[in-house]
Amino acid sequence: MRNIVIGLLAITALISCSGKKVVDTAGATSTKSNVLSIQATEVKDKGKKYDIEFGLVNESEKNIIVFLADVLCYKGNTQGVASHAFFGAGERTIDMSPKQKKNFRLVCKLGGKVESGDYKLIVSRVFDNPSNDRRTTGKEIAKSIEWKLAGKN
């Protein structure tokens, strides 16, 4: 019985890993001084989409807000749609305290023709949260923070 369970687990692991090319990020980081850092740990290329594990770090001394809709993803010049990898469930309004880090797994759905090229995430806008209620945006404090990793295709 034990061998059957181990065999089933091995087959499941092989099936779940098939068709996925894991790209080493080598700890790639992008920082907008005193505002936000993007630190990616893993990219899994799945053809017309890719999964990306990354963290956002609030580098400022104030609360900030980032909207998931402002997280843009690309492969080469093809823009995708970023959503949470687990059935789309997750934070839509990402509120962060000073120096806080939040980790995410997103899927970037690229759609039709997929080019080879760099993997790229862009946080297009970061807002301050002067009321500290973790909901209300204040002024925009940063634009276009870009994380990029050379594609190996």
Buried (B, 14 or more C-beta within 10 A) or exposed (E): EEEEEEEEEEEEEEEEEEEEEEBEBEEBBBBBEEBBBBBBBEBBBBEBBBBBBBBBBBBBEBBBBBBBEBBBBBBBEBBBBBBBBEEEEBEEEBBBBEEEEBEBBBBBBBEEEBEEBBBBBBBBBBBBBEEEEBEEBBEEBBEEBBBBBEBEE
